[in-house]
Amino acid sequence: MNVLVIYASKYGGTRGIAGRVAEVLSASGVNAVAQSVISPADLSGYDAIVLGSAVYMGSWMKEAVTFARQNRDVLASRPIWLFSSGPLGTAMSDSHGDDVREGAVPKQLTELRDMLGVRDHRVFFGVSDHAHFDLRDKLIYAVPGGKKLLIDGDFRDWTEVEAWAKEIALALKPALT
């Protein structure tokens, strides 16, 4: 069983999640590798796919959506899981009691689910360091007075990421025996 964990990451947070998923899958007896959608492998060598992207302004990165659309036939013919990386902070709900991860569900999710036959989609907390933002992002998140709209920090919940990867490994287990 060979699994490709493929991702689109702007500043490295999503790449880190993909790498951890691949590590946990490998430790569970599944041959797994993490790779960027920028230079994807030949998909024919993989039995299952995990595809993830950072979420910006309610959307997956263009590279991830383009990859999914261009490879829809191959991806739809294999077990596939999706993940999104985005919300910042540690609070699970906002002031209204709504799950903050719901706001990080990409607007393309319905299309991706329908097109690819997705087994599961998870939203994981992300990481942010404004010092590394490009000019466009600095302008988007700038407010008068130089205050930041977002907080800096690494909010990825590795226990949650690892548990999800183990669920994927268990789902693939019948194929391993």
C-alpha positions in Angstrom: 0.0 0.0 0.0 1.5 3.3 -1.1 0.0 6.6 0.0 0.8 10.0 -1.3 0.2 12.9 1.1 0.1 15.9 -1.2 -0.3 19.5 -0.1 -0.4 23.2 -1.0 1.3 25.3 1.7 2.2 29.0 1.5 4.2 29.5 4.6 5.0 25.9 5.7 2.2 25.1 8.2 0.3 22.8 5.9 3.5 21.2 4.8 4.2 20.3 8.4 0.8 18.7 8.8 1.2 16.7 5.6 4.7 15.5 6.8 3.2 14.4 10.2 0.4 12.5 8.5 2.9 10.7 6.3 5.1 9.9 9.3 2.2 8.4 11.2 1.0 6.4 8.2 4.5 5.0 7.8 4.7 4.1 11.5 1.4 2.3 11.0 2.8 0.1 8.3 1.7 2.1 5.2 4.3 3.3 2.8 3.7 7.1 2.7 5.4 10.1 1.3 4.5 13.8 1.6 5.0 16.0 -1.5 4.0 19.5 -2.7 1.4 19.9 -5.4 3.9 22.1 -7.1 5.9 19.2 -8.3 3.6 16.1 -8.0 4.7 12.5 -8.4 3.2 10.2 -10.9 0.0 9.3 -9.2 -0.2 5.9 -10.8 2.2 4.5 -8.2 -0.1 5.3 -5.3 -3.0 3.3 -3.9 -4.5 6.1 -1.8 -4.2 9.9 -1.6 -4.4 12.5 1.2 -4.7 16.0 -0.2 -4.4 19.1 1.9 -4.3 22.9 1.5 -4.0 26.0 3.5 -7.2 28.0 3.5 -7.0 31.7 2.8 -10.0 34.0 2.6 -12.3 30.9 2.6 -10.6 29.1 -0.2 -8.1 26.4 -0.7 -4.9 27.6 -2.5 -5.3 27.7 -6.3 -2.5 25.2 -6.7 -4.4 22.5 -4.7 -7.7 23.1 -6.5 -6.0 23.1 -9.9 -4.2 19.8 -9.0 -7.5 18.2 -7.9 -9.3 19.3 -11.1 -6.5 18.2 -13.4 -6.1 14.8 -11.7 -9.8 14.2 -10.9 -10.0 10.8 -12.8 -7.0 9.3 -11.0 -7.9 10.8 -7.6 -11.5 9.6 -7.9 -10.4 6.1 -8.6 -8.5 5.8 -5.3 -9.4 6.2 -1.6 -8.9 9.9 -0.9 -9.0 12.1 2.2 -8.8 15.9 2.4 -7.6 18.3 5.1 -7.6 22.0 5.4 -5.3 24.1 7.6 -6.3 27.5 8.7 -7.9 28.7 11.9 -5.6 30.4 14.4 -5.8 30.2 18.1 -6.7 27.5 20.6 -10.4 28.3 21.1 -12.7 25.7 19.6 -15.7 28.1 19.4 -16.2 31.7 18.9 -18.2 34.2 21.0 -21.5 32.8 19.5 -20.5 29.2 20.4 -19.9 28.2 16.7 -17.0 25.9 15.9 -14.2 28.2 14.6 -13.0 25.4 12.2 -16.3 25.7 10.3 -15.1 29.0 9.0 -12.0 27.4 7.6 -14.0 24.9 5.5 -13.1 25.9 1.9 -15.8 27.0 -0.4 -14.6 24.4 -2.9 -15.3 21.5 -0.5 -18.7 20.5 -2.0 -17.2 20.4 -5.5 -14.2 18.4 -4.3 -16.4 15.9 -2.4 -18.6 15.4 -5.4 -15.8 15.2 -7.9 -13.4 12.9 -6.0 -15.6 10.8 -3.7 -13.8 12.0 -0.6 -13.8 9.7 2.4 -13.3 12.4 5.0 -12.3 16.1 5.3 -10.7 17.6 8.4 -9.9 21.1 9.4 -6.8 21.6 11.5 -5.6 24.7 13.4 -2.8 26.4 11.6 0.4 28.4 12.2 1.0 32.1 11.5 4.1 34.3 11.7 3.4 37.7 10.2 7.1 38.4 9.9 7.1 35.9 7.0 4.0 37.2 5.2 4.4 38.4 1.7 3.4 42.0 0.9 -0.1 41.1 -0.3 -0.9 39.3 2.9 0.6 42.1 5.0 -1.7 44.5 3.2 -4.8 42.3 3.6 -4.3 41.9 7.4 -3.1 45.4 8.1 -5.4 47.8 10.0 -5.0 51.5 10.8 -2.6 52.1 13.7 -0.4 49.1 12.7 -2.4 46.5 14.7 -2.7 43.0 13.5 -6.0 41.3 12.8 -4.4 37.9 13.4 -2.3 36.4 16.1 1.1 34.8 15.6 1.9 31.3 16.8 1.8 27.6 16.1 -1.7 26.3 16.9 -1.5 22.9 15.2 -2.8 20.2 17.4 -0.4 17.3 16.7 -2.5 14.9 18.8 -5.5 15.6 16.6 -3.4 15.3 13.4 -1.9 12.0 14.5 -5.2 10.5 15.5 -6.7 11.3 12.1 -3.7 9.8 10.4 -4.2 6.6 12.5 -7.9 6.5 11.4 -6.7 6.6 7.8 -4.2 3.8 8.4 -7.0 1.7 10.0 -9.3 2.4 7.0 -6.5 1.1 4.7 -5.7 -1.9 6.9 -7.9 -4.4 5.1 -5.9 -3.6 1.9 -2.7 -4.3 3.8 -3.6 -7.8 4.9 
